[in-house]
């Protein structure tokens, strides 16, 4: 194995590493499902757009909640819907926007709040915490798909022109929409931004028309305002109304959805502004970060205005009997007004636009999961490699969507609690991550940073209260998320066990040029490799004497000693290799490993020795196996043999394999 060339004289020499060979699919179905580039491998080039174009990709998730949010607000708050929505708007503009602007600054590659907390919480505790957050994120995105499909089905059923075709049952239509979503993603989902504009922009215009027509109706009938005022007065003065609204507003938390998507689309935003076409040369893409801040604020302002208007118009114009569960306005308040105020023809156009954006919101959530899951689970070793491929992951998500739809019987209101729980956990984790990060940066010499950190701690408390109140009021969200988390943790543990015999090395480089030169002199059937558990010259001399006495080994010996990282929770390692000569033998010191046996197997494949002498201990095998799985230690000899045999079954003929000797230590 030769040393790869270096682009810089100061860069450490590196090994020309072969990629891990995997058994290719043997069936037509396997080749079809695993076709294409894995999702966890970055593309060479990615098309970027101005922020005001990417805005619509965020908007299909954020703005689509107008399809069901006003109805849910009416059901939860009644006459208090307007002041409760005003509290929601304050939390949005003073809490969510600042939090996610900071998240964008700290995870500008689009990783979101999860990546921010991953850097703050290293090790196994951090990995478990990230898996729990992924469970809540999965709840958020999956419920986005199922709730959006269920609400789209409700709009189709209530439409007088479509009713005769789709019937009364929402379940079959919801399944059809979810199946269509999966089919589209099985074949690839391109030009998403162009389609997002087609879905979101007309939808906002149609909603504005409905709301303006509703305001005109209120102007024509002032008694509606008087009646609403009487209903509000039941709750007391404005102080009591504000307190009651603040207590109710957690049930309206669906209006906060979309901010995580706003950060996840950051890589699509061009790193330039109108004043300069040159990209930033620093480590942070400052113009992209500023543009993302503009995107988040613009989306929040648009949505805040629409939410306030919609809650005001819906509260004054929709009778209580109609917005209750089972009523004609249940889950479709603005569509109800569109048909009632502007006629069935306009209402039909509004319904079609609503169905389109709700379906596209599901597509946005599907895109988020297809980007998020491969980014974490395979890298953690907590998912099979096929999870990094789009098509099998789409089928898994489709099965989960079907199960969730069956569990909630395609009812929008029944899924609102689970959706809000997922959204609020992400909001809370993002606020907590930003607050902790700012506190680490602050000091008494930077009082301004300390004050900003305290502000974000206050926001964290607000989201903590909102999350807690939502869980108490609607515990089904926590139940669903807990099921997701348990399944995810179980699947992750099984996957980590199944993938334990992979090489678990991503890159390897030499510590110096001398190491690279020595490696080249001994690579290719020139030495006998011996793992060195105790890195002392006396121990190596003893092992060399025993080996040469008991085995017919010719040629020099190469002792390899592996030093493990403190953080063994990482799945793949970046090895640092130093080679030196000791009398007629060689010593290979390896640092940065996450598992001893895997690192030895990996480097032995590169070194291609004449033979490998593996030591066996007399320790308890069960304890050794657990030590290997958790800490990367244990019965090195047997594990190294198992890893090599697994690789040789795919890559090497019998004649190319080194001899294996076992010796008792």
FENRAVEN-V88042 format. One record per residue. N is the residue number from 1. RES is the residue in one small letter. D_LAST is the distance of its C-alpha to the last C-alpha in Angstrom with 1 decimal. Layout:
BEGIN
N | RES | D_LAST
N | RES | D_LAST
END
This chain:
BEGIN
1 | x | 30.2
2 | x | 32.9
3 | x | 33.7
4 | x | 36.4
5 | x | 39.6
6 | x | 40.4
7 | x | 43.7
8 | x | 43.7
9 | x | 42.8
10 | x | 41.3
11 | x | 39.0
12 | x | 35.3
13 | x | 34.4
14 | x | 32.8
15 | x | 31.1
16 | x | 33.3
17 | x | 31.5
18 | x | 32.2
19 | x | 33.0
20 | x | 30.9
21 | x | 32.2
22 | x | 33.3
23 | x | 34.7
24 | x | 38.5
25 | x | 40.7
26 | x | 41.8
27 | x | 44.9
28 | x | 48.2
29 | x | 47.8
30 | x | 44.3
31 | x | 45.6
32 | x | 48.6
33 | x | 46.7
34 | x | 44.1
35 | x | 46.7
36 | x | 47.1
37 | x | 45.3
38 | x | 42.7
39 | x | 44.3
40 | x | 41.5
41 | x | 42.1
42 | x | 45.0
43 | x | 48.0
44 | x | 49.1
45 | x | 52.4
46 | x | 54.1
47 | x | 57.8
48 | x | 59.0
49 | x | 62.2
50 | x | 64.4
51 | x | 63.5
52 | x | 66.8
53 | x | 65.8
54 | x | 62.3
55 | x | 64.0
56 | x | 65.1
57 | x | 61.5
58 | x | 60.9
59 | x | 64.3
60 | x | 63.8
61 | x | 61.3
62 | x | 63.2
63 | x | 66.8
64 | x | 66.3
65 | x | 65.9
66 | x | 69.7
67 | x | 69.9
68 | x | 68.8
69 | x | 68.6
70 | x | 72.3
71 | x | 72.4
72 | x | 69.4
73 | x | 70.9
74 | x | 74.1
75 | x | 72.5
76 | x | 70.5
77 | x | 73.1
78 | x | 76.5
79 | x | 79.0
80 | x | 76.3
81 | x | 74.7
82 | x | 76.2
83 | x | 75.2
84 | x | 71.8
85 | x | 71.4
86 | x | 72.6
87 | x | 69.8
88 | x | 67.3
89 | x | 68.8
90 | x | 68.4
91 | x | 64.7
92 | x | 64.4
93 | x | 66.1
94 | x | 64.9
95 | x | 61.4
96 | x | 60.0
97 | x | 61.4
98 | x | 60.1
99 | x | 56.7
100 | x | 56.1
101 | x | 57.7
102 | x | 55.0
103 | x | 52.3
104 | x | 53.6
105 | x | 53.3
106 | x | 49.7
107 | x | 48.4
108 | x | 50.8
109 | x | 48.8
110 | x | 50.0
111 | x | 46.9
112 | x | 49.1
113 | x | 48.3
114 | x | 44.9
115 | x | 43.5
116 | x | 45.1
117 | x | 43.3
118 | x | 40.0
119 | x | 40.2
120 | x | 41.2
121 | x | 38.4
122 | x | 35.0
123 | x | 31.7
124 | x | 31.2
125 | x | 34.5
126 | x | 36.3
127 | x | 35.0
128 | x | 36.1
129 | x | 39.4
130 | x | 40.0
131 | x | 39.4
132 | x | 41.9
133 | x | 44.4
134 | x | 43.8
135 | x | 44.8
136 | x | 48.0
137 | x | 48.6
138 | x | 48.2
139 | x | 50.7
140 | x | 53.1
141 | x | 53.0
142 | x | 52.9
143 | x | 55.9
144 | x | 57.6
145 | x | 57.5
146 | x | 58.6
147 | x | 61.1
148 | x | 62.7
149 | x | 62.9
150 | x | 64.5
151 | x | 67.0
152 | x | 67.9
153 | x | 68.5
154 | x | 70.7
155 | x | 72.8
156 | x | 73.2
157 | x | 74.4
158 | x | 76.8
159 | x | 78.3
160 | x | 81.7
161 | x | 81.3
162 | x | 77.8
163 | x | 78.1
164 | x | 79.7
165 | x | 76.8
166 | x | 73.8
167 | x | 75.1
168 | x | 74.3
169 | x | 70.6
170 | x | 68.2
171 | x | 65.0
172 | x | 65.6
173 | x | 66.7
174 | x | 63.7
175 | x | 61.4
176 | x | 63.3
177 | x | 62.9
178 | x | 59.2
179 | x | 58.9
180 | x | 60.9
181 | x | 58.7
182 | x | 55.6
183 | x | 57.4
184 | x | 58.4
185 | x | 54.8
186 | x | 53.5
187 | x | 55.6
188 | x | 55.2
189 | x | 57.1
190 | x | 58.8
191 | x | 61.7
192 | x | 60.8
193 | x | 62.6
194 | x | 65.8
195 | x | 65.8
196 | x | 65.0
197 | x | 68.2
198 | x | 70.2
199 | x | 68.9
200 | x | 69.0
201 | x | 72.1
202 | x | 74.7
203 | x | 73.2
204 | x | 73.8
205 | x | 77.3
206 | x | 78.1
207 | x | 76.8
208 | x | 79.0
209 | x | 82.0
210 | x | 81.4
211 | x | 81.0
212 | x | 84.0
213 | x | 86.0
214 | x | 84.8
215 | x | 85.9
216 | x | 89.3
217 | x | 89.6
218 | x | 88.8
219 | x | 91.5
220 | x | 94.0
221 | x | 93.3
222 | x | 93.0
223 | x | 93.0
224 | x | 89.3
225 | x | 88.4
226 | x | 90.5
227 | x | 88.9
228 | x | 85.4
229 | x | 86.5
230 | x | 87.6
231 | x | 84.2
232 | x | 82.5
233 | x | 84.8
234 | x | 83.5
235 | x | 80.3
236 | x | 82.3
237 | x | 82.7
238 | x | 80.6
239 | x | 78.2
240 | x | 77.6
241 | x | 77.3
242 | x | 74.7
243 | x | 72.6
244 | x | 72.9
245 | x | 72.0
246 | x | 68.9
247 | x | 67.8
248 | x | 68.4
249 | x | 67.1
250 | x | 63.4
251 | x | 64.7
252 | x | 65.8
253 | x | 62.5
254 | x | 62.4
255 | x | 64.6
256 | x | 61.6
257 | x | 59.7
258 | x | 59.2
259 | x | 57.8
260 | x | 54.2
261 | x | 55.5
262 | x | 57.5
263 | x | 54.3
264 | x | 52.4
265 | x | 55.1
266 | x | 54.8
267 | x | 53.3
268 | x | 56.5
269 | x | 58.7
270 | x | 59.9
271 | x | 58.8
272 | x | 62.4
273 | x | 65.7
274 | x | 69.3
275 | x | 69.6
276 | x | 66.9
277 | x | 65.3
278 | x | 62.5
279 | x | 59.0
280 | x | 57.4
281 | x | 55.3
282 | x | 53.2
283 | x | 50.0
284 | x | 52.1
285 | x | 54.7
286 | x | 57.4
287 | x | 60.1
288 | x | 58.1
289 | x | 57.3
290 | x | 61.0
291 | x | 62.0
292 | x | 59.6
293 | x | 61.3
294 | x | 64.7
295 | x | 63.5
296 | x | 62.2
297 | x | 65.4
298 | x | 67.7
299 | x | 66.2
300 | x | 66.3
301 | x | 70.0
302 | x | 71.0
303 | x | 69.3
304 | x | 70.5
305 | x | 74.1
306 | x | 73.7
307 | x | 72.2
308 | x | 75.0
309 | x | 77.7
310 | x | 76.3
311 | x | 75.9
312 | x | 79.4
313 | x | 81.1
314 | x | 79.2
315 | x | 79.9
316 | x | 83.6
317 | x | 84.2
318 | x | 82.0
319 | x | 83.3
320 | x | 80.8
321 | x | 81.4
322 | x | 80.2
323 | x | 77.0
324 | x | 75.8
325 | x | 73.1
326 | x | 74.7
327 | x | 77.6
328 | x | 78.6
329 | x | 77.1
330 | x | 73.8
331 | x | 70.9
332 | x | 73.4
333 | x | 75.8
334 | x | 76.7
335 | x | 77.1
336 | x | 79.5
337 | x | 81.5
338 | x | 81.5
339 | x | 83.1
340 | x | 85.5
341 | x | 86.7
342 | x | 86.6
343 | x | 87.0
344 | x | 84.9
345 | x | 85.0
346 | x | 83.4
347 | x | 81.2
348 | x | 79.9
349 | x | 79.0
350 | x | 77.3
351 | x | 75.3
352 | x | 74.2
353 | x | 73.1
354 | x | 71.2
355 | x | 69.5
356 | x | 68.4
357 | x | 66.9
358 | x | 65.2
359 | x | 63.6
360 | x | 62.6
361 | x | 61.1
362 | x | 58.9
363 | x | 58.0
364 | x | 57.2
365 | x | 54.8
366 | x | 53.2
367 | x | 52.8
368 | x | 51.2
369 | x | 48.6
370 | x | 47.9
371 | x | 47.2
372 | x | 45.5
373 | x | 42.9
374 | x | 41.4
375 | x | 41.3
376 | x | 38.9
377 | x | 37.2
378 | x | 35.5
379 | x | 34.5
380 | x | 32.9
381 | x | 31.1
382 | x | 33.3
383 | x | 35.4
384 | x | 35.0
385 | x | 35.9
386 | x | 39.3
387 | x | 40.4
388 | x | 41.0
389 | x | 43.6
390 | x | 47.1
391 | x | 48.3
392 | x | 45.7
393 | x | 45.7
394 | x | 49.5
395 | x | 49.4
396 | x | 47.0
397 | x | 49.4
398 | x | 52.3
399 | x | 50.9
400 | x | 50.3
401 | x | 53.9
402 | x | 55.3
403 | x | 53.5
404 | x | 54.7
405 | x | 58.2
406 | x | 58.4
407 | x | 57.1
408 | x | 59.9
409 | x | 62.4
410 | x | 63.1
411 | x | 64.8
412 | x | 64.9
413 | x | 65.5
414 | x | 62.7
415 | x | 60.2
416 | x | 61.5
417 | x | 59.5
418 | x | 56.1
419 | x | 57.2
420 | x | 58.2
421 | x | 55.0
422 | x | 52.9
423 | x | 55.2
424 | x | 55.3
425 | x | 51.6
426 | x | 51.3
427 | x | 54.2
428 | x | 52.7
429 | x | 49.2
430 | x | 50.9
431 | x | 53.1
432 | x | 50.3
433 | x | 48.2
434 | x | 51.1
435 | x | 52.0
436 | x | 48.5
437 | x | 48.2
438 | x | 51.6
439 | x | 50.9
440 | x | 47.8
441 | x | 50.1
442 | x | 52.9
443 | x | 53.6
444 | x | 56.6
445 | x | 57.5
446 | x | 57.7
447 | x | 59.8
448 | x | 60.9
449 | x | 57.3
450 | x | 56.9
451 | x | 60.1
452 | x | 59.0
453 | x | 55.6
454 | x | 57.6
455 | x | 59.8
456 | x | 56.9
457 | x | 55.6
458 | x | 59.0
459 | x | 58.7
460 | x | 55.4
461 | x | 57.1
462 | x | 59.8
463 | x | 57.4
464 | x | 55.5
465 | x | 58.8
466 | x | 59.7
467 | x | 56.4
468 | x | 56.6
469 | x | 60.3
470 | x | 59.6
471 | x | 56.8
472 | x | 59.0
473 | x | 61.9
474 | x | 60.0
475 | x | 56.6
476 | x | 56.2
477 | x | 54.8
478 | x | 52.0
479 | x | 51.4
480 | x | 51.2
481 | x | 48.9
482 | x | 46.6
483 | x | 46.4
484 | x | 45.5
485 | x | 42.9
486 | x | 41.2
487 | x | 41.3
488 | x | 39.9
489 | x | 37.0
490 | x | 36.1
491 | x | 36.4
492 | x | 34.3
493 | x | 31.4
494 | x | 31.5
495 | x | 31.7
496 | x | 28.8
497 | x | 26.6
498 | x | 28.0
499 | x | 27.6
500 | x | 24.0
501 | x | 22.8
502 | x | 25.3
503 | x | 24.4
504 | x | 25.7
505 | x | 26.7
506 | x | 30.4
507 | x | 30.6
508 | x | 28.7
509 | x | 30.3
510 | x | 29.6
511 | x | 29.9
512 | x | 32.2
513 | x | 33.9
514 | x | 31.8
515 | x | 28.6
516 | x | 30.7
517 | x | 31.8
518 | x | 28.4
519 | x | 27.2
520 | x | 30.1
521 | x | 29.4
522 | x | 25.8
523 | x | 26.5
524 | x | 27.4
525 | x | 25.1
526 | x | 24.8
527 | x | 21.1
528 | x | 17.6
529 | x | 15.8
530 | x | 12.2
531 | x | 11.4
532 | x | 11.0
533 | x | 9.9
534 | x | 11.3
535 | x | 14.5
536 | x | 15.3
537 | x | 16.5
538 | x | 14.9
539 | x | 11.3
540 | x | 12.4
541 | x | 14.0
542 | x | 11.0
543 | x | 9.0
544 | x | 12.5
545 | x | 13.1
546 | x | 10.2
547 | x | 11.2
548 | x | 14.8
549 | x | 14.6
550 | x | 13.2
551 | x | 14.8
552 | x | 18.4
553 | x | 18.0
554 | x | 21.2
555 | x | 22.0
556 | x | 20.6
557 | x | 17.3
558 | x | 17.6
559 | x | 15.0
560 | x | 15.7
561 | x | 15.4
562 | x | 17.2
563 | x | 19.3
564 | x | 20.8
565 | x | 24.5
566 | x | 25.8
567 | x | 27.7
568 | x | 25.2
569 | x | 28.2
570 | x | 29.1
571 | x | 28.2
572 | x | 28.3
573 | x | 27.2
574 | x | 28.8
575 | x | 26.1
576 | x | 26.7
577 | x | 25.1
578 | x | 25.1
579 | x | 24.3
580 | x | 24.4
581 | x | 24.1
582 | x | 22.1
583 | x | 23.5
584 | x | 23.1
585 | x | 20.2
586 | x | 20.5
587 | x | 19.1
588 | x | 19.9
589 | x | 20.3
590 | x | 21.2
591 | x | 23.2
592 | x | 25.1
593 | x | 22.7
594 | x | 23.0
595 | x | 19.7
596 | x | 16.5
597 | x | 15.9
598 | x | 19.6
599 | x | 20.0
600 | x | 17.4
601 | x | 19.1
602 | x | 22.5
603 | x | 22.0
604 | x | 20.4
605 | x | 23.6
606 | x | 25.7
607 | x | 23.9
608 | x | 23.9
609 | x | 21.3
610 | x | 21.3
611 | x | 17.8
612 | x | 14.8
613 | x | 11.2
614 | x | 9.3
615 | x | 5.7
616 | x | 5.8
617 | x | 5.6
618 | x | 8.2
619 | x | 10.8
620 | x | 14.3
621 | x | 15.0
622 | x | 18.5
623 | x | 17.6
624 | x | 15.0
625 | x | 17.9
626 | x | 20.4
627 | x | 18.4
628 | x | 18.1
629 | x | 21.8
630 | x | 23.1
631 | x | 21.0
632 | x | 19.2
633 | x | 15.7
634 | x | 13.5
635 | x | 11.2
636 | x | 11.5
637 | x | 10.3
638 | x | 12.8
639 | x | 15.4
640 | x | 15.5
641 | x | 16.0
642 | x | 18.7
643 | x | 20.4
644 | x | 20.7
645 | x | 22.0
646 | x | 24.5
647 | x | 25.7
648 | x | 25.9
649 | x | 28.1
650 | x | 30.7
651 | x | 30.3
652 | x | 28.9
653 | x | 30.1
654 | x | 27.8
655 | x | 28.6
656 | x | 27.6
657 | x | 24.0
658 | x | 21.0
659 | x | 18.8
660 | x | 15.6
661 | x | 12.6
662 | x | 9.5
663 | x | 6.3
664 | x | 3.8
665 | x | 0.0
END
